[in-house]
């Protein structure tokens, strides 16, 4: 490989540090600001050289589509891209379009996570934006995003998205099975739990991580 210039070495170091600190790669503007480069075109030129020399891989059509490579041309860290499929109530249940809930043709958005955030559980992951304050004592606020994994079995105390069949509504709560009933418990001392028959509840996902709204 050709010897890198001082600027290219600094950009490569910045990308590595950014990945370590944030778990996802920087944008061109992040690199411009972080490395005190005069313009994004200068950043782009140097990234082209870094890619040509095998230090990075770029995917133009992907947001933050930058991978840092090691000597064997393998990504140092890959991102997990999760679709945001709609909204979920952390309060009184919200009606959703059908029993399949938020399965819209296109996601509202996507979120990008380091693999460590989801502990290897990447299959079928989806995310929902939270409306309401019933889980605020669990540090889930209005506007946060919950990432969920599809499950068929849950344990008492798991935080889940529960579909209430008769009401055709969905809600985010902690689930407790109590005989023939299910208690959907908010994490807010000012709110009452939802108690319903076990056959009225279908679990549509278990929370694996929370992305908190900033500002």
C-alpha positions as CSV (number, residue, x, y, z in Angstrom):
1,X,0.0,0.0,0.0
2,X,1.1,3.6,-0.7
3,X,2.2,5.6,2.3
4,X,-0.6,7.7,3.6
5,X,-0.4,11.5,4.0
6,X,-0.6,13.1,7.4
7,X,-4.2,14.2,6.6
8,X,-5.2,10.7,5.5
9,X,-3.7,9.2,8.6
10,X,-5.6,11.7,10.7
11,X,-8.9,10.9,8.9
12,X,-8.3,7.2,9.4
13,X,-7.6,7.7,13.1
14,X,-10.7,9.9,13.4
15,X,-12.9,7.2,11.8
16,X,-11.6,4.6,14.3
17,X,-12.1,6.9,17.3
18,X,-15.6,7.8,16.1
19,X,-16.6,4.2,15.7
20,X,-15.3,3.3,19.2
21,X,-17.1,6.2,20.8
22,X,-20.4,6.0,19.0
23,X,-20.7,2.5,17.6
24,X,-21.5,3.8,14.1
25,X,-19.4,5.5,11.4
26,X,-19.1,9.2,10.9
27,X,-20.5,11.2,8.0
28,X,-18.4,13.3,5.7
29,X,-19.4,16.4,7.6
30,X,-18.4,14.7,10.9
31,X,-15.0,14.1,9.4
32,X,-14.7,17.6,8.0
33,X,-15.4,19.1,11.5
34,X,-13.4,16.5,13.4
35,X,-10.3,16.8,11.3
36,X,-10.5,20.5,10.5
37,X,-10.7,20.0,6.8
38,X,-11.6,22.9,4.6
39,X,-14.5,21.3,2.6
40,X,-16.4,18.1,2.2
41,X,-14.9,17.6,-1.3
42,X,-11.4,17.4,0.3
43,X,-12.7,14.8,2.7
44,X,-14.3,12.9,-0.2
45,X,-11.0,13.0,-2.1
46,X,-9.0,11.6,0.8
47,X,-11.7,8.9,1.5
48,X,-11.3,7.8,-2.1
49,X,-7.6,7.3,-1.6
50,X,-8.2,5.4,1.7
51,X,-10.7,3.1,-0.1
52,X,-8.3,2.6,-3.0
53,X,-5.5,1.6,-0.6
54,X,-7.8,-0.9,1.3
55,X,-8.3,1.0,4.6
56,X,-12.0,1.6,4.3
57,X,-15.1,0.5,2.3
58,X,-17.7,3.0,1.2
59,X,-21.3,2.3,0.2
60,X,-22.7,5.4,-1.4
61,X,-26.4,4.5,-1.2
62,X,-26.4,3.7,2.5
63,X,-26.6,6.4,5.2
64,X,-23.2,6.5,7.0
65,X,-22.1,3.8,4.6
66,X,-18.5,3.7,5.7
67,X,-16.7,0.6,7.0
68,X,-13.2,0.6,8.5
69,X,-11.2,-2.4,7.3
70,X,-8.4,-4.3,8.9
71,X,-5.6,-5.9,7.0
72,X,-7.7,-8.8,5.7
73,X,-10.3,-6.4,4.2
74,X,-12.9,-7.3,6.8
75,X,-15.1,-4.7,8.5
76,X,-13.8,-3.8,12.0
77,X,-17.4,-3.1,13.1
78,X,-20.7,-3.5,11.2
79,X,-23.8,-1.6,12.0
80,X,-27.2,-3.1,12.5
81,X,-29.9,-1.2,10.6
82,X,-33.3,-1.5,12.1
83,X,-36.5,-0.2,10.5
84,X,-38.8,2.1,12.5
85,X,-42.2,0.7,11.6
86,X,-44.6,3.1,13.5
87,X,-45.6,4.3,16.9
88,X,-46.4,2.5,20.2
89,X,-48.3,3.8,23.2
90,X,-46.6,4.1,26.6
91,X,-49.8,5.1,28.3
92,X,-53.3,4.2,27.2
93,X,-53.2,1.7,24.3
94,X,-53.2,3.2,20.8
95,X,-55.2,1.6,18.0
96,X,-53.1,0.3,15.1
97,X,-54.3,-0.4,11.5
98,X,-54.7,-4.2,11.9
99,X,-54.0,-7.2,14.0
100,X,-50.6,-7.2,12.3
101,X,-50.1,-3.7,13.8
102,X,-47.4,-1.5,12.3
103,X,-46.4,-3.7,9.4
104,X,-46.5,-0.9,6.9
105,X,-45.3,-1.2,3.3
106,X,-42.4,1.2,4.1
107,X,-40.7,2.0,7.4
108,X,-41.0,5.5,8.8
109,X,-37.3,5.7,9.3
110,X,-34.3,3.5,10.3
111,X,-32.0,3.5,13.2
112,X,-28.4,2.2,13.2
113,X,-27.0,0.3,16.2
114,X,-23.7,-1.3,17.0
115,X,-24.0,-5.1,17.3
116,X,-23.3,-5.0,21.0
117,X,-26.6,-3.2,21.6
118,X,-28.7,-6.1,20.4
119,X,-26.5,-9.0,21.7
120,X,-26.5,-10.8,18.4
121,X,-30.3,-10.8,18.0
122,X,-30.6,-9.3,14.6
123,X,-33.2,-11.4,12.9
124,X,-36.6,-9.7,12.6
125,X,-35.7,-6.7,14.7
126,X,-37.9,-3.6,14.3
127,X,-38.3,-0.4,16.2
128,X,-41.2,1.8,17.3
129,X,-41.4,5.4,18.4
130,X,-42.9,5.8,21.9
131,X,-45.9,8.0,22.6
132,X,-46.8,8.6,26.3
133,X,-45.2,8.5,29.7
134,X,-46.3,5.3,31.3
135,X,-42.8,3.8,31.1
136,X,-41.0,6.9,32.3
137,X,-39.7,5.3,35.5
138,X,-38.0,2.7,33.3
139,X,-36.2,5.7,31.6
140,X,-38.4,5.4,28.5
141,X,-39.8,8.9,27.7
142,X,-42.2,10.2,25.1
143,X,-40.3,10.4,21.7
144,X,-37.8,7.7,22.5
145,X,-37.4,4.6,20.2
146,X,-37.7,1.0,21.4
147,X,-36.0,-1.8,19.5
148,X,-37.9,-5.1,19.6
149,X,-37.2,-8.7,18.9
150,X,-40.1,-11.0,17.8
151,X,-40.7,-13.6,20.5
152,X,-43.1,-16.5,21.2
153,X,-42.4,-16.8,24.9
154,X,-41.8,-14.2,27.6
155,X,-41.0,-14.2,31.3
156,X,-42.8,-12.2,34.0
157,X,-41.4,-8.7,34.1
158,X,-40.3,-8.6,30.4
159,X,-41.0,-5.3,28.7
160,X,-43.1,-6.1,25.6
161,X,-45.4,-4.7,23.0
162,X,-48.8,-6.3,23.8
163,X,-51.6,-6.5,21.2
164,X,-55.0,-6.4,22.9
165,X,-57.2,-8.5,20.5
166,X,-60.6,-7.4,21.5
167,X,-59.7,-3.7,21.7
168,X,-57.5,-3.9,18.5
169,X,-55.0,-1.8,20.3
170,X,-51.3,-2.1,21.2
171,X,-49.4,-0.9,24.2
172,X,-45.8,-1.0,25.7
173,X,-45.7,-2.4,29.2
174,X,-44.1,-5.0,31.5
175,X,-46.0,-8.2,31.3
176,X,-47.0,-10.4,34.2
177,X,-49.0,-13.7,33.8
178,X,-51.3,-14.2,36.8
179,X,-53.3,-17.3,36.4
180,X,-55.9,-16.8,33.7
181,X,-55.2,-13.1,33.5
182,X,-52.4,-10.8,32.2
183,X,-51.3,-7.7,34.0
184,X,-49.7,-5.1,31.8
185,X,-47.8,-2.9,34.3
186,X,-46.7,0.7,33.6
187,X,-43.5,2.1,35.0
188,X,-45.2,5.2,36.3
189,X,-46.6,5.4,39.8
190,X,-49.4,7.7,38.6
191,X,-50.9,5.1,36.2
192,X,-52.9,2.0,36.8
193,X,-52.1,-1.4,35.2
194,X,-54.1,-3.0,32.4
195,X,-55.6,-6.3,33.6
196,X,-57.2,-8.5,31.0
197,X,-57.7,-12.2,30.1
198,X,-54.7,-14.1,29.0
199,X,-56.4,-15.1,25.7
200,X,-56.9,-11.4,24.9
201,X,-53.1,-10.7,24.8
202,X,-50.7,-11.4,22.0
203,X,-47.0,-10.4,22.5
204,X,-45.7,-8.9,19.3
205,X,-42.2,-8.1,20.5
206,X,-39.8,-7.9,23.4
207,X,-37.7,-4.8,24.1
208,X,-34.0,-5.4,23.6
209,X,-32.7,-1.8,23.7
210,X,-33.9,1.8,23.9
211,X,-32.7,4.8,21.9
212,X,-33.3,7.9,23.9
213,X,-34.4,11.2,22.4
214,X,-31.8,14.0,22.8
215,X,-33.1,17.5,23.5
